[in-house]
Amino acid sequence: MNASYLTAAHRNLKFGTKVAVTNKRNGKTVVVRINDRGPFIRGRVLDLSKAAASHIGMINSGTASICYRVVG
């Protein structure tokens, strides 16, 4: 996974699926493309690239409560 792209990992969504991810704490949203499998930590749904995490303001925290929906 290239950390500079707006991408994410998900266990089941098809590669290439576009997903809007919103940080519940600050309301910031980013659209990412699924290009990997994971995350493999219980309780996590998506694993965002560093660029995507930066867009929604979760770099410092490392994790965030999010909402997501398929958009494409």
mmCIF file of the N, C-alpha and C atoms, coordinates in Angstrom:
data_MODEL
# 
_entry.id   MODEL 
# 
loop_
_atom_site.group_PDB 
_atom_site.id 
_atom_site.type_symbol 
_atom_site.label_atom_id 
_atom_site.label_alt_id 
_atom_site.label_comp_id 
_atom_site.label_asym_id 
_atom_site.label_entity_id 
_atom_site.label_seq_id 
_atom_site.pdbx_PDB_ins_code 
_atom_site.Cartn_x 
_atom_site.Cartn_y 
_atom_site.Cartn_z 
_atom_site.occupancy 
_atom_site.B_iso_or_equiv 
_atom_site.pdbx_formal_charge 
_atom_site.auth_seq_id 
_atom_site.auth_comp_id 
_atom_site.auth_asym_id 
_atom_site.auth_atom_id 
_atom_site.pdbx_PDB_model_num 
ATOM 1   N N  . MET A 1 1  ? 0.858   -1.174 0.000  1.00 0.00 ? 1  MET A N  1 
ATOM 2   C CA . MET A 1 1  ? 0.000   0.000  0.000  1.00 0.00 ? 1  MET A CA 1 
ATOM 3   C C  . MET A 1 1  ? 0.907   1.241  0.000  1.00 0.00 ? 1  MET A C  1 
ATOM 4   N N  . ASN A 1 2  ? 0.648   2.177  -0.896 1.00 0.00 ? 2  ASN A N  1 
ATOM 5   C CA . ASN A 1 2  ? 1.417   3.418  -0.950 1.00 0.00 ? 2  ASN A CA 1 
ATOM 6   C C  . ASN A 1 2  ? 0.768   4.435  -0.020 1.00 0.00 ? 2  ASN A C  1 
ATOM 7   N N  . ALA A 1 3  ? 1.497   4.893  0.973  1.00 0.00 ? 3  ALA A N  1 
ATOM 8   C CA . ALA A 1 3  ? 0.965   5.785  2.007  1.00 0.00 ? 3  ALA A CA 1 
ATOM 9   C C  . ALA A 1 3  ? 0.559   7.151  1.482  1.00 0.00 ? 3  ALA A C  1 
ATOM 10  N N  . SER A 1 4  ? 1.005   7.526  0.281  1.00 0.00 ? 4  SER A N  1 
ATOM 11  C CA . SER A 1 4  ? 0.673   8.848  -0.246 1.00 0.00 ? 4  SER A CA 1 
ATOM 12  C C  . SER A 1 4  ? -0.615  8.848  -1.068 1.00 0.00 ? 4  SER A C  1 
ATOM 13  N N  . TYR A 1 5  ? -1.194  7.689  -1.310 1.00 0.00 ? 5  TYR A N  1 
ATOM 14  C CA . TYR A 1 5  ? -2.452  7.590  -2.055 1.00 0.00 ? 5  TYR A CA 1 
ATOM 15  C C  . TYR A 1 5  ? -3.629  7.546  -1.092 1.00 0.00 ? 5  TYR A C  1 
ATOM 16  N N  . LEU A 1 6  ? -4.802  7.932  -1.582 1.00 0.00 ? 6  LEU A N  1 
ATOM 17  C CA . LEU A 1 6  ? -6.026  7.866  -0.765 1.00 0.00 ? 6  LEU A CA 1 
ATOM 18  C C  . LEU A 1 6  ? -6.625  6.478  -0.922 1.00 0.00 ? 6  LEU A C  1 
ATOM 19  N N  . THR A 1 7  ? -6.098  5.545  -0.135 1.00 0.00 ? 7  THR A N  1 
ATOM 20  C CA . THR A 1 7  ? -6.499  4.149  -0.223 1.00 0.00 ? 7  THR A CA 1 
ATOM 21  C C  . THR A 1 7  ? -6.806  3.603  1.162  1.00 0.00 ? 7  THR A C  1 
ATOM 22  N N  . ALA A 1 8  ? -7.377  2.386  1.166  1.00 0.00 ? 8  ALA A N  1 
ATOM 23  C CA . ALA A 1 8  ? -7.701  1.724  2.429  1.00 0.00 ? 8  ALA A CA 1 
ATOM 24  C C  . ALA A 1 8  ? -7.737  0.217  2.229  1.00 0.00 ? 8  ALA A C  1 
ATOM 25  N N  . ALA A 1 9  ? -7.644  -0.483 3.346  1.00 0.00 ? 9  ALA A N  1 
ATOM 26  C CA . ALA A 1 9  ? -7.788  -1.939 3.360  1.00 0.00 ? 9  ALA A CA 1 
ATOM 27  C C  . ALA A 1 9  ? -9.110  -2.282 4.042  1.00 0.00 ? 9  ALA A C  1 
ATOM 28  N N  . HIS A 1 10 ? -9.799  -3.300 3.496  1.00 0.00 ? 10 HIS A N  1 
ATOM 29  C CA . HIS A 1 10 ? -11.048 -3.790 4.071  1.00 0.00 ? 10 HIS A CA 1 
ATOM 30  C C  . HIS A 1 10 ? -11.083 -5.295 3.869  1.00 0.00 ? 10 HIS A C  1 
ATOM 31  N N  . ARG A 1 11 ? -11.697 -6.005 4.796  1.00 0.00 ? 11 ARG A N  1 
ATOM 32  C CA . ARG A 1 11 ? -11.698 -7.475 4.720  1.00 0.00 ? 11 ARG A CA 1 
ATOM 33  C C  . ARG A 1 11 ? -12.495 -8.033 3.551  1.00 0.00 ? 11 ARG A C  1 
ATOM 34  N N  . ASN A 1 12 ? -13.635 -7.407 3.196  1.00 0.00 ? 12 ASN A N  1 
ATOM 35  C CA . ASN A 1 12 ? -14.547 -8.027 2.246  1.00 0.00 ? 12 ASN A CA 1 
ATOM 36  C C  . ASN A 1 12 ? -14.861 -7.227 0.990  1.00 0.00 ? 12 ASN A C  1 
ATOM 37  N N  . LEU A 1 13 ? -14.754 -5.914 1.025  1.00 0.00 ? 13 LEU A N  1 
ATOM 38  C CA . LEU A 1 13 ? -15.108 -5.121 -0.151 1.00 0.00 ? 13 LEU A CA 1 
ATOM 39  C C  . LEU A 1 13 ? -14.170 -5.427 -1.318 1.00 0.00 ? 13 LEU A C  1 
ATOM 40  N N  . LYS A 1 14 ? -14.717 -5.380 -2.536 1.00 0.00 ? 14 LYS A N  1 
ATOM 41  C CA . LYS A 1 14 ? -13.932 -5.662 -3.726 1.00 0.00 ? 14 LYS A CA 1 
ATOM 42  C C  . LYS A 1 14 ? -12.874 -4.590 -3.932 1.00 0.00 ? 14 LYS A C  1 
ATOM 43  N N  . PHE A 1 15 ? -11.722 -5.000 -4.441 1.00 0.00 ? 15 PHE A N  1 
ATOM 44  C CA . PHE A 1 15 ? -10.679 -4.040 -4.780 1.00 0.00 ? 15 PHE A CA 1 
ATOM 45  C C  . PHE A 1 15 ? -11.242 -3.050 -5.798 1.00 0.00 ? 15 PHE A C  1 
ATOM 46  N N  . GLY A 1 16 ? -10.898 -1.783 -5.640 1.00 0.00 ? 16 GLY A N  1 
ATOM 47  C CA . GLY A 1 16 ? -11.385 -0.747 -6.534 1.00 0.00 ? 16 GLY A CA 1 
ATOM 48  C C  . GLY A 1 16 ? -12.642 -0.049 -6.042 1.00 0.00 ? 16 GLY A C  1 
ATOM 49  N N  . THR A 1 17 ? -13.302 -0.608 -5.024 1.00 0.00 ? 17 THR A N  1 
ATOM 50  C CA . THR A 1 17 ? -14.507 0.013  -4.469 1.00 0.00 ? 17 THR A CA 1 
ATOM 51  C C  . THR A 1 17 ? -14.137 1.346  -3.848 1.00 0.00 ? 17 THR A C  1 
ATOM 52  N N  . LYS A 1 18 ? -14.945 2.376  -4.122 1.00 0.00 ? 18 LYS A N  1 
ATOM 53  C CA . LYS A 1 18 ? -14.712 3.691  -3.513 1.00 0.00 ? 18 LYS A CA 1 
ATOM 54  C C  . LYS A 1 18 ? -15.611 3.835  -2.302 1.00 0.00 ? 18 LYS A C  1 
ATOM 55  N N  . VAL A 1 19 ? -15.026 4.327  -1.220 1.00 0.00 ? 19 VAL A N  1 
ATOM 56  C CA . VAL A 1 19 ? -15.713 4.433  0.063  1.00 0.00 ? 19 VAL A CA 1 
ATOM 57  C C  . VAL A 1 19 ? -15.493 5.831  0.638  1.00 0.00 ? 19 VAL A C  1 
ATOM 58  N N  . ALA A 1 20 ? -16.581 6.472  1.078  1.00 0.00 ? 20 ALA A N  1 
ATOM 59  C CA . ALA A 1 20 ? -16.476 7.752  1.784  1.00 0.00 ? 20 ALA A CA 1 
ATOM 60  C C  . ALA A 1 20 ? -16.324 7.442  3.267  1.00 0.00 ? 20 ALA A C  1 
ATOM 61  N N  . VAL A 1 21 ? -15.290 7.981  3.875  1.00 0.00 ? 21 VAL A N  1 
ATOM 62  C CA . VAL A 1 21 ? -14.987 7.739  5.284  1.00 0.00 ? 21 VAL A CA 1 
ATOM 63  C C  . VAL A 1 21 ? -15.075 9.077  6.018  1.00 0.00 ? 21 VAL A C  1 
ATOM 64  N N  . THR A 1 22 ? -15.884 9.114  7.082  1.00 0.00 ? 22 THR A N  1 
ATOM 65  C CA . THR A 1 22 ? -16.064 10.340 7.861  1.00 0.00 ? 22 THR A CA 1 
ATOM 66  C C  . THR A 1 22 ? -15.613 10.119 9.297  1.00 0.00 ? 22 THR A C  1 
ATOM 67  N N  . ASN A 1 23 ? -14.786 11.013 9.784  1.00 0.00 ? 23 ASN A N  1 
ATOM 68  C CA . ASN A 1 23 ? -14.344 11.003 11.168 1.00 0.00 ? 23 ASN A CA 1 
ATOM 69  C C  . ASN A 1 23 ? -15.490 11.580 12.008 1.00 0.00 ? 23 ASN A C  1 
ATOM 70  N N  . LYS A 1 24 ? -16.051 10.789 12.912 1.00 0.00 ? 24 LYS A N  1 
ATOM 71  C CA . LYS A 1 24 ? -17.193 11.238 13.723 1.00 0.00 ? 24 LYS A CA 1 
ATOM 72  C C  . LYS A 1 24 ? -16.850 12.400 14.644 1.00 0.00 ? 24 LYS A C  1 
ATOM 73  N N  . ARG A 1 25 ? -15.601 12.508 15.064 1.00 0.00 ? 25 ARG A N  1 
ATOM 74  C CA . ARG A 1 25 ? -15.206 13.550 16.010 1.00 0.00 ? 25 ARG A CA 1 
ATOM 75  C C  . ARG A 1 25 ? -15.214 14.937 15.386 1.00 0.00 ? 25 ARG A C  1 
ATOM 76  N N  . ASN A 1 26 ? -14.745 15.032 14.119 1.00 0.00 ? 26 ASN A N  1 
ATOM 77  C CA . ASN A 1 26 ? -14.625 16.359 13.515 1.00 0.00 ? 26 ASN A CA 1 
ATOM 78  C C  . ASN A 1 26 ? -15.439 16.552 12.234 1.00 0.00 ? 26 ASN A C  1 
ATOM 79  N N  . GLY A 1 27 ? -16.091 15.504 11.749 1.00 0.00 ? 27 GLY A N  1 
ATOM 80  C CA . GLY A 1 27 ? -16.945 15.611 10.566 1.00 0.00 ? 27 GLY A CA 1 
ATOM 81  C C  . GLY A 1 27 ? -16.201 15.644 9.237  1.00 0.00 ? 27 GLY A C  1 
ATOM 82  N N  . LYS A 1 28 ? -14.882 15.516 9.246  1.00 0.00 ? 28 LYS A N  1 
ATOM 83  C CA . LYS A 1 28 ? -14.115 15.537 7.995  1.00 0.00 ? 28 LYS A CA 1 
ATOM 84  C C  . LYS A 1 28 ? -14.292 14.219 7.256  1.00 0.00 ? 28 LYS A C  1 
ATOM 85  N N  . THR A 1 29 ? -14.388 14.334 5.909  1.00 0.00 ? 29 THR A N  1 
ATOM 86  C CA . THR A 1 29 ? -14.634 13.167 5.064  1.00 0.00 ? 29 THR A CA 1 
ATOM 87  C C  . THR A 1 29 ? -13.582 13.069 3.974  1.00 0.00 ? 29 THR A C  1 
ATOM 88  N N  . VAL A 1 30 ? -13.232 11.830 3.610  1.00 0.00 ? 30 VAL A N  1 
ATOM 89  C CA . VAL A 1 30 ? -12.323 11.565 2.499  1.00 0.00 ? 30 VAL A CA 1 
ATOM 90  C C  . VAL A 1 30 ? -12.877 10.362 1.727  1.00 0.00 ? 30 VAL A C  1 
ATOM 91  N N  . VAL A 1 31 ? -12.689 10.358 0.411  1.00 0.00 ? 31 VAL A N  1 
ATOM 92  C CA . VAL A 1 31 ? -13.073 9.204  -0.409 1.00 0.00 ? 31 VAL A CA 1 
ATOM 93  C C  . VAL A 1 31 ? -11.804 8.419  -0.708 1.00 0.00 ? 31 VAL A C  1 
ATOM 94  N N  . VAL A 1 32 ? -11.846 7.132  -0.394 1.00 0.00 ? 32 VAL A N  1 
ATOM 95  C CA . VAL A 1 32 ? -10.693 6.249  -0.601 1.00 0.00 ? 32 VAL A CA 1 
ATOM 96  C C  . VAL A 1 32 ? -11.072 5.104  -1.515 1.00 0.00 ? 32 VAL A C  1 
ATOM 97  N N  . ARG A 1 33 ? -10.053 4.462  -2.079 1.00 0.00 ? 33 ARG A N  1 
ATOM 98  C CA . ARG A 1 33 ? -10.251 3.282  -2.916 1.00 0.00 ? 33 ARG A CA 1 
ATOM 99  C C  . ARG A 1 33 ? -9.694  2.080  -2.175 1.00 0.00 ? 33 ARG A C  1 
ATOM 100 N N  . ILE A 1 34 ? -10.459 1.009  -2.128 1.00 0.00 ? 34 ILE A N  1 
ATOM 101 C CA . ILE A 1 34 ? -10.013 -0.226 -1.474 1.00 0.00 ? 34 ILE A CA 1 
ATOM 102 C C  . ILE A 1 34 ? -8.981  -0.898 -2.377 1.00 0.00 ? 34 ILE A C  1 
ATOM 103 N N  . ASN A 1 35 ? -7.781  -1.140 -1.828 1.00 0.00 ? 35 ASN A N  1 
ATOM 104 C CA . ASN A 1 35 ? -6.727  -1.771 -2.628 1.00 0.00 ? 35 ASN A CA 1 
ATOM 105 C C  . ASN A 1 35 ? -5.955  -2.833 -1.856 1.00 0.00 ? 35 ASN A C  1 
ATOM 106 N N  . ASP A 1 36 ? -6.486  -3.217 -0.689 1.00 0.00 ? 36 ASP A N  1 
ATOM 107 C CA . ASP A 1 36 ? -5.747  -4.180 0.140  1.00 0.00 ? 36 ASP A CA 1 
ATOM 108 C C  . ASP A 1 36 ? -6.728  -4.897 1.063  1.00 0.00 ? 36 ASP A C  1 
ATOM 109 N N  . ARG A 1 37 ? -6.280  -5.990 1.672  1.00 0.00 ? 37 ARG A N  1 
ATOM 110 C CA . ARG A 1 37 ? -7.067  -6.723 2.660  1.00 0.00 ? 37 ARG A CA 1 
ATOM 111 C C  . ARG A 1 37 ? -6.594  -6.349 4.057  1.00 0.00 ? 37 ARG A C  1 
ATOM 112 N N  . GLY A 1 38 ? -7.499  -6.417 4.991  1.00 0.00 ? 38 GLY A N  1 
ATOM 113 C CA . GLY A 1 38 ? -7.196  -6.068 6.371  1.00 0.00 ? 38 GLY A CA 1 
ATOM 114 C C  . GLY A 1 38 ? -8.308  -5.185 6.880  1.00 0.00 ? 38 GLY A C  1 
ATOM 115 N N  . PRO A 1 39 ? -8.226  -4.593 7.991  1.00 0.00 ? 39 PRO A N  1 
ATOM 116 C CA . PRO A 1 39 ? -7.185  -4.770 8.993  1.00 0.00 ? 39 PRO A CA 1 
ATOM 117 C C  . PRO A 1 39 ? -7.355  -6.103 9.711  1.00 0.00 ? 39 PRO A C  1 
ATOM 118 N N  . PHE A 1 40 ? -6.326  -6.528 10.367 1.00 0.00 ? 40 PHE A N  1 
ATOM 119 C CA . PHE A 1 40 ? -6.346  -7.821 11.036 1.00 0.00 ? 40 PHE A CA 1 
ATOM 120 C C  . PHE A 1 40 ? -6.362  -7.687 12.548 1.00 0.00 ? 40 PHE A C  1 
ATOM 121 N N  . ILE A 1 41 ? -6.772  -6.526 13.018 1.00 0.00 ? 41 ILE A N  1 
ATOM 122 C CA . ILE A 1 41 ? -6.919  -6.282 14.455 1.00 0.00 ? 41 ILE A CA 1 
ATOM 123 C C  . ILE A 1 41 ? -8.403  -6.256 14.779 1.00 0.00 ? 41 ILE A C  1 
ATOM 124 N N  . ARG A 1 42 ? -8.814  -7.082 15.730 1.00 0.00 ? 42 ARG A N  1 
ATOM 125 C CA . ARG A 1 42 ? -10.220 -7.207 16.108 1.00 0.00 ? 42 ARG A CA 1 
ATOM 126 C C  . ARG A 1 42 ? -10.831 -5.841 16.433 1.00 0.00 ? 42 ARG A C  1 
ATOM 127 N N  . GLY A 1 43 ? -12.037 -5.613 15.911 1.00 0.00 ? 43 GLY A N  1 
ATOM 128 C CA . GLY A 1 43 ? -12.754 -4.379 16.198 1.00 0.00 ? 43 GLY A CA 1 
ATOM 129 C C  . GLY A 1 43 ? -12.506 -3.257 15.195 1.00 0.00 ? 43 GLY A C  1 
ATOM 130 N N  . ARG A 1 44 ? -11.548 -3.425 14.306 1.00 0.00 ? 44 ARG A N  1 
ATOM 131 C CA . ARG A 1 44 ? -11.282 -2.406 13.291 1.00 0.00 ? 44 ARG A CA 1 
ATOM 132 C C  . ARG A 1 44 ? -11.908 -2.819 11.975 1.00 0.00 ? 44 ARG A C  1 
ATOM 133 N N  . VAL A 1 45 ? -12.421 -1.829 11.251 1.00 0.00 ? 45 VAL A N  1 
ATOM 134 C CA . VAL A 1 45 ? -13.139 -2.091 10.003 1.00 0.00 ? 45 VAL A CA 1 
ATOM 135 C C  . VAL A 1 45 ? -12.308 -1.708 8.788  1.00 0.00 ? 45 VAL A C  1 
ATOM 136 N N  . LEU A 1 46 ? -11.638 -0.572 8.849  1.00 0.00 ? 46 LEU A N  1 
ATOM 137 C CA . LEU A 1 46 ? -10.821 -0.073 7.745  1.00 0.00 ? 46 LEU A CA 1 
ATOM 138 C C  . LEU A 1 46 ? -9.415  0.244  8.241  1.00 0.00 ? 46 LEU A C  1 
ATOM 139 N N  . ASP A 1 47 ? -8.471  0.108  7.345  1.00 0.00 ? 47 ASP A N  1 
ATOM 140 C CA . ASP A 1 47 ? -7.107  0.537  7.612  1.00 0.00 ? 47 ASP A CA 1 
ATOM 141 C C  . ASP A 1 47 ? -6.780  1.568  6.540  1.00 0.00 ? 47 ASP A C  1 
ATOM 142 N N  . LEU A 1 48 ? -6.705  2.839  6.918  1.00 0.00 ? 48 LEU A N  1 
ATOM 143 C CA . LEU A 1 48 ? -6.489  3.926  5.965  1.00 0.00 ? 48 LEU A CA 1 
ATOM 144 C C  . LEU A 1 48 ? -5.007  4.166  5.715  1.00 0.00 ? 48 LEU A C  1 
ATOM 145 N N  . SER A 1 49 ? -4.698  4.609  4.489  1.00 0.00 ? 49 SER A N  1 
ATOM 146 C CA . SER A 1 49 ? -3.334  5.049  4.203  1.00 0.00 ? 49 SER A CA 1 
ATOM 147 C C  . SER A 1 49 ? -3.044  6.304  5.027  1.00 0.00 ? 49 SER A C  1 
ATOM 148 N N  . LYS A 1 50 ? -1.772  6.645  5.151  1.00 0.00 ? 50 LYS A N  1 
ATOM 149 C CA . LYS A 1 50 ? -1.396  7.828  5.922  1.00 0.00 ? 50 LYS A CA 1 
ATOM 150 C C  . LYS A 1 50 ? -2.011  9.090  5.323  1.00 0.00 ? 50 LYS A C  1 
ATOM 151 N N  . ALA A 1 51 ? -2.056  9.183  4.001  1.00 0.00 ? 51 ALA A N  1 
ATOM 152 C CA . ALA A 1 51 ? -2.643  10.356 3.339  1.00 0.00 ? 51 ALA A CA 1 
ATOM 153 C C  . ALA A 1 51 ? -4.128  10.483 3.660  1.00 0.00 ? 51 ALA A C  1 
ATOM 154 N N  . ALA A 1 52 ? -4.851  9.375  3.626  1.00 0.00 ? 52 ALA A N  1 
ATOM 155 C CA . ALA A 1 52 ? -6.287  9.401  3.930  1.00 0.00 ? 52 ALA A CA 1 
ATOM 156 C C  . ALA A 1 52 ? -6.516  9.751  5.396  1.00 0.00 ? 52 ALA A C  1 
ATOM 157 N N  . ALA A 1 53 ? -5.720  9.175  6.278  1.00 0.00 ? 53 ALA A N  1 
ATOM 158 C CA . ALA A 1 53 ? -5.843  9.479  7.709  1.00 0.00 ? 53 ALA A CA 1 
ATOM 159 C C  . ALA A 1 53 ? -5.574  10.957 7.967  1.00 0.00 ? 53 ALA A C  1 
ATOM 160 N N  . SER A 1 54 ? -4.615  11.520 7.253  1.00 0.00 ? 54 SER A N  1 
ATOM 161 C CA . SER A 1 54 ? -4.299  12.938 7.398  1.00 0.00 ? 54 SER A CA 1 
ATOM 162 C C  . SER A 1 54 ? -5.473  13.816 6.967  1.00 0.00 ? 54 SER A C  1 
ATOM 163 N N  . HIS A 1 55 ? -6.139  13.437 5.878  1.00 0.00 ? 55 HIS A N  1 
ATOM 164 C CA . HIS A 1 55 ? -7.277  14.211 5.370  1.00 0.00 ? 55 HIS A CA 1 
ATOM 165 C C  . HIS A 1 55 ? -8.415  14.311 6.383  1.00 0.00 ? 55 HIS A C  1 
ATOM 166 N N  . ILE A 1 56 ? -8.605  13.283 7.196  1.00 0.00 ? 56 ILE A N  1 
ATOM 167 C CA . ILE A 1 56 ? -9.716  13.334 8.155  1.00 0.00 ? 56 ILE A CA 1 
ATOM 168 C C  . ILE A 1 56 ? -9.248  13.614 9.580  1.00 0.00 ? 56 ILE A C  1 
ATOM 169 N N  . GLY A 1 57 ? -7.996  13.998 9.727  1.00 0.00 ? 57 GLY A N  1 
ATOM 170 C CA . GLY A 1 57 ? -7.495  14.455 11.014 1.00 0.00 ? 57 GLY A CA 1 
ATOM 171 C C  . GLY A 1 57 ? -7.299  13.394 12.071 1.00 0.00 ? 57 GLY A C  1 
ATOM 172 N N  . MET A 1 58 ? -6.790  12.225 11.666 1.00 0.00 ? 58 MET A N  1 
ATOM 173 C CA . MET A 1 58 ? -6.571  11.178 12.672 1.00 0.00 ? 58 MET A CA 1 
ATOM 174 C C  . MET A 1 58 ? -5.126  10.707 12.741 1.00 0.00 ? 58 MET A C  1 
ATOM 175 N N  . ILE A 1 59 ? -4.199  11.500 12.238 1.00 0.00 ? 59 ILE A N  1 
ATOM 176 C CA . ILE A 1 59 ? -2.782  11.118 12.293 1.00 0.00 ? 59 ILE A CA 1 
ATOM 177 C C  . ILE A 1 59 ? -2.280  11.039 13.730 1.00 0.00 ? 59 ILE A C  1 
ATOM 178 N N  . ASN A 1 60 ? -2.579  12.024 14.537 1.00 0.00 ? 60 ASN A N  1 
ATOM 179 C CA . ASN A 1 60 ? -2.073  12.041 15.913 1.00 0.00 ? 60 ASN A CA 1 
ATOM 180 C C  . ASN A 1 60 ? -2.671  10.938 16.776 1.00 0.00 ? 60 ASN A C  1 
ATOM 181 N N  . SER A 1 61 ? -3.964  10.660 16.593 1.00 0.00 ? 61 SER A N  1 
ATOM 182 C CA . SER A 1 61 ? -4.620  9.647  17.419 1.00 0.00 ? 61 SER A CA 1 
ATOM 183 C C  . SER A 1 61 ? -4.325  8.230  16.948 1.00 0.00 ? 61 SER A C  1 
ATOM 184 N N  . GLY A 1 62 ? -4.119  8.050  15.654 1.00 0.00 ? 62 GLY A N  1 
ATOM 185 C CA . GLY A 1 62 ? -3.847  6.718  15.114 1.00 0.00 ? 62 GLY A CA 1 
ATOM 186 C C  . GLY A 1 62 ? -5.092  5.908  14.832 1.00 0.00 ? 62 GLY A C  1 
ATOM 187 N N  . THR A 1 63 ? -6.135  6.103  15.620 1.00 0.00 ? 63 THR A N  1 
ATOM 188 C CA . THR A 1 63 ? -7.425  5.455  15.371 1.00 0.00 ? 63 THR A CA 1 
ATOM 189 C C  . THR A 1 63 ? -8.518  6.501  15.570 1.00 0.00 ? 63 THR A C  1 
ATOM 190 N N  . ALA A 1 64 ? -9.686  6.211  15.011 1.00 0.00 ? 64 ALA A N  1 
ATOM 191 C CA . ALA A 1 64 ? -10.808 7.141  15.157 1.00 0.00 ? 64 ALA A CA 1 
ATOM 192 C C  . ALA A 1 64 ? -12.110 6.387  14.984 1.00 0.00 ? 64 ALA A C  1 
ATOM 193 N N  . SER A 1 65 ? -13.148 6.904  15.580 1.00 0.00 ? 65 SER A N  1 
ATOM 194 C CA . SER A 1 65 ? -14.496 6.399  15.360 1.00 0.00 ? 65 SER A CA 1 
ATOM 195 C C  . SER A 1 65 ? -14.968 7.006  14.046 1.00 0.00 ? 65 SER A C  1 
ATOM 196 N N  . ILE A 1 66 ? -15.371 6.148  13.097 1.00 0.00 ? 66 ILE A N  1 
ATOM 197 C CA . ILE A 1 66 ? -15.737 6.622  11.763 1.00 0.00 ? 66 ILE A CA 1 
ATOM 198 C C  . ILE A 1 66 ? -17.087 6.102  11.319 1.00 0.00 ? 66 ILE A C  1 
ATOM 199 N N  . CYS A 1 67 ? -17.619 6.725  10.285 1.00 0.00 ? 67 CYS A N  1 
ATOM 200 C CA . CYS A 1 67 ? -18.748 6.207  9.507  1.00 0.00 ? 67 CYS A CA 1 
ATOM 201 C C  . CYS A 1 67 ? -18.205 6.002  8.101  1.00 0.00 ? 67 CYS A C  1 
ATOM 202 N N  . TYR A 1 68 ? -18.668 4.967  7.411  1.00 0.00 ? 68 TYR A N  1 
ATOM 203 C CA . TYR A 1 68 ? -18.244 4.824  6.034  1.00 0.00 ? 68 TYR A CA 1 
ATOM 204 C C  . TYR A 1 68 ? -19.393 4.296  5.194  1.00 0.00 ? 68 TYR A C  1 
ATOM 205 N N  . ARG A 1 69 ? -19.334 4.650  3.892  1.00 0.00 ? 69 ARG A N  1 
ATOM 206 C CA . ARG A 1 69 ? -20.359 4.164  2.954  1.00 0.00 ? 69 ARG A CA 1 
ATOM 207 C C  . ARG A 1 69 ? -19.731 4.021  1.576  1.00 0.00 ? 69 ARG A C  1 
ATOM 208 N N  . VAL A 1 70 ? -20.190 3.042  0.833  1.00 0.00 ? 70 VAL A N  1 
ATOM 209 C CA . VAL A 1 70 ? -19.717 2.818  -0.527 1.00 0.00 ? 70 VAL A CA 1 
ATOM 210 C C  . VAL A 1 70 ? -20.308 3.908  -1.409 1.00 0.00 ? 70 VAL A C  1 
ATOM 211 N N  . VAL A 1 71 ? -19.486 4.540  -2.245 1.00 0.00 ? 71 VAL A N  1 
ATOM 212 C CA . VAL A 1 71 ? -19.951 5.632  -3.092 1.00 0.00 ? 71 VAL A CA 1 
ATOM 213 C C  . VAL A 1 71 ? -19.796 5.368  -4.574 1.00 0.00 ? 71 VAL A C  1 
ATOM 214 N N  . GLY A 1 72 ? -19.146 4.309  -4.970 1.00 0.00 ? 72 GLY A N  1 
ATOM 215 C CA . GLY A 1 72 ? -18.917 4.130  -6.405 1.00 0.00 ? 72 GLY A CA 1 
ATOM 216 C C  . GLY A 1 72 ? -19.168 2.761  -6.916 1.00 0.00 ? 72 GLY A C  1 
# 
